[in-house]
Amino acid sequence: MPSLKDVKTKIQGVKKTSQITKAMNMVAASKLRGAQQKMENFRPYADQFNAAMTSLSGSMETSQFPLMESRAVQSVELVVVTSDRGLCGSFNSNILKTAEKTIKRLESEGNTVKLVCVGKKANRYFRKSGKVRKAFVDIMGNFQMYNAREIAQDVAANFLAGGSDQVQLIYGSFKSVGVQRPASRDFLPIRPVIDEAAASGTEGVDYIYEPSPTEIMDVLLPLYLNVMVYHSMLEVGASEHAARMNAMDNATKACSDIIKNLTLIYNKARQAGITAELMDIVGGAEALKG
């Protein structure tokens, strides 16, 4: 049985750890409110942007726009978005596992795979694989639209130069405070979106565009890429704080359980020590009587 001093030292150490995890939980909860609000405020803009793209792209010829050009797929680029920091449970590892599965599937089909890593966790995980074409790190803590624009422009320029035939976006999707799941979506080429109302034969909203739809698409296509990247970064930002809050809450509960178990051990050791001392006293008294 461990000594009283060792058990007491362990209890004090676990209590200090519990204080740290509780503080981190509170910090994550505070940051989550801002990140979630920012993400929810951006969603209506992204939805309206998608609606505009649906209305415009459905009647467009893909050959008119290089970013919509479909090619025979031989080289695929994956944009993997993770957080810069850890201590958020399995959030980042789930994204990385999804990226690994996608890489294996694409390579089994005979494609060459390159990676654009957004966030330190993705870069550290894949940098030894030799597949990382470019990495954007130290931006997920406080990113802005210009960060998303830089990423989108780099990926689009590589696509237009023939460095990739297809681009996919892999990130962590925020479902709720308790649920964050990896998500994957096509990024390039931008595929025409079929208007569901037109496809079903029902009447949709008929827009009059000025200038021409072609001129508008020339402007909207790069902006659409910016919106997709920025939206994925917002999802990852909110998911990271939610996952960290849950992880720190679980860690605090685990610390409480450990403290209870150590307290039982401490009490048993203390009781055993007192019993041994009493037996020594009784034994000494009996010896004196004899």
N, C-alpha and C positions, 0 to 999 in steps of 0.2 A: 504494500500500500504506500502511495507517495506521502511525503512529509507534509505537515500542515503549511509550512512556509512555501513549498512548491505549488500547492493547490491555491493558496491565497494569491500568489504572484500571477498564476494563470487567470484567476477570476478578475484581478485588476486589469490585466492585459486585455481580456475579452470585453470588459466594460468600456475601456478606452476605444476599442475597435467599434463597439456598438454606438458610441457617441459620434464617431467619424461617419459611419454609414447613415446614421439618422440625419446628420447635418447635410450629407450629400443628397439624401432623399429630398430634403426640404429645398435645397438649391435646384435640383432637377425639376421638382414640381413648380417652382417659381419660373424657371426658364421655359417649361413646357407650356404654360399659359400664353406667353408671348409668341412662341413658335407655332402653336396650334392656331392662335388667332390670325397670325400672318398667313398661314396656309389656307385657312377657311376663307379669308378675305380674297385670296388670289383665285380660288376655285371658280367663282362666277365669271371672272375675266377669262380664265382658261376655257370655260364652257362656251362662252360667247365667241371666243376666237375659233374654237373647233366648229361651232355652228357656221361661222363665216366661211371657213375652209370647206365645210361640207357643201355649202351652196355654190362655191366657186369651182372647186376642184372636180366635182362630178362631171362637168361638161367640158373639161380641158383635155387636150391631147398631151400625153406625157412627153412626147418628143419635143414639145415646145420649150420645156424647162429642164435644164441639166440635173437639178436636184430631184426630179421625178423620173429620171431615166432608169428603166429596168434593164439589168444586164445578166448574163450568165454568171452565176455566183461561183467564184473560185476563192475569193478572199473576203473574210468577214471580220469586222471590227466590233468589239464589245466595249461599251462605255459603262464601267462599273462604278456606281456611286455608293460610298460608305461614309462613315463618320471619321473624324480625325482622332477621336479619343475612344478609349475602351471603357471598361466597367459598366457595360450596358447589357449584360447577359449574353444570350446567343444571337442578338440582333445582327451584328456584323458577320458572324460566322455563317448564318443562314443565307445571307446575300452572297458570300464567297462560295458556299456550297452550290448555290444555284448557278453561279458563273462557271464553276468547275464542270458541272453536269452539262451545261450548254457548250463549253469548249470541247468536251469529249464527244458530244453528239455531232458537232460540226466537223471535227477532225475525222470522225469515223465516216463521214460523208465525203471525205476527200478535200475539205476546205482548209485554207490557211487562216489562222486566227491571230489577230493582234488585239491589244488591249489599250484602252485609255482609262487610267485609274483616277478617280476623283475621291480624295480622302486618303489619309495616311494608312488606314487599315488595309485598303485594297492594294495600295502600292507596296507595302511591306510584305504582303502575302504573295504577290505575283512577281516581285522584282527579280527574283532568282530564276524565274521560268524562262526568261529571255523573250517573252511575248509582249512586254510593255512598250508601246510606242511612245507614249507621253503620259506624264503624271501631273496632277494638279493637287498639291497638298497645302495644308495650313490655310484653307479658305472656308472649311465647313463650319468653323466656329462663328464667323461673322461674314457671310457671303451676301453679295448684292447681285442685281441683274447683270452688271458688267462682267462678273465672273462667269455667269451662264453664257453670256454672249461670246466671251473668249473661248470657252470650251466648244460651243456650237460652231463658231467660225473655223476653229482648228479641225474639227471632225469633218465639216463640210468641205473645206479646202482639200483635205486628204482624199475625200470621196471624189471630188471633181478632178483631181489629179490622177485618178486611177489607182490610188493606194488601197482602196477597198471597193468591193462591189455591193456590199450590204452592211448596214450598221444597226446594232440592237442596243437598247438601253436597259440596264439591269440596276434596280434600286430597291430600297425598302419602302413599302407602301403603308401608310398610316390608316388602319381600320378603326381603331379605338385606342383608348389609353391602355387597355390590357392586351390588345392584339396588333401586332405589326408583322406583315408578311412580305417576303421578297416578291417583286413584280418584274416582268419583262415585257418590253414592247418594241415594235419595229420603229426605227428612227430614220434611216435612209435606205433606199429612196423613199421619198414621200409618195404614198399611194393615194390615188383619187378616192375620195370618200363618197359612197353612194348615198344619196338622200333617201331615207326610208320612206318618206311620204311619196316621192316620185316613183320609187320602186314598187310600192303597193298600189299605185294608181290613184291615191287620194290627193286632194289639192293641198299644196304647200304654199308657203309665202313666196311670192314672186318679187324679187328685188330688181331695181334698176341701178346699175353701177356706172359711176362716172369718176375717173376716165374708164377705159375699157377693162373688162375682167383680166385680160392678159397683162396689162400694165399693173393692175392691182396685185396680181399673183407674183409678179417680179419682186414686189416689196414685201408681200406677206410671207412668202416661203422662208426667207431667212429669219423673219420674226417668229414664225411658227416653231422653228428649231430652238430659238432662244427660250420661248415659252415652255417647250417640252423639257428642256434641261433645267430651267429654273423651277418648274413645278416638281420635278423629281428631287431636286435639292431641298425644297421646302418639305416634301414628304419625309425625306431622310432626316432632316433637322428635327421635325416634330417627333418622329419615331424614335430617334436616339434618346431624347429626353424622357419620353414615356418608358422606354425599355430600361433606362438607367434608374428611373424612379422605382420601377417594379423590382429591379435587381437589388437596389439598396434596401428596399422594404423587406425583401426576403432575407437579405443578409442580417438586417437588424433582428428579425424574428429568430433566425438561426443563432445569433449571439445570445438572445434571451434563453433559448433552449440549452445552449452550452453552459450558461451561467447557472441555470437550475441544476443541471447534472453535476457540475463542479461543486456547487453548494452542498449537494447531497454527499458527495465524496468527502468534502471538507468536514461536514458534521459527523460522518462515520469515523473518519480518521481521528477527529477530536474526541469522540466518544470512546474509541478504542484506546486512545492515550490516557484518558481519565480512568478507564477501567484498569489499565495496566498499573497506573500509579496507586489506585486503591488496593489492588492485589499485593503490590509491594509493601504498602503500609500494613495491611492485615497480616501478611506473611512475617514482617518484622516484629509485629506485636506478639504473634503466636510464638515466634522464636524466643522473645524475651521471657514469656510466661514459662516456656520449657526450661 
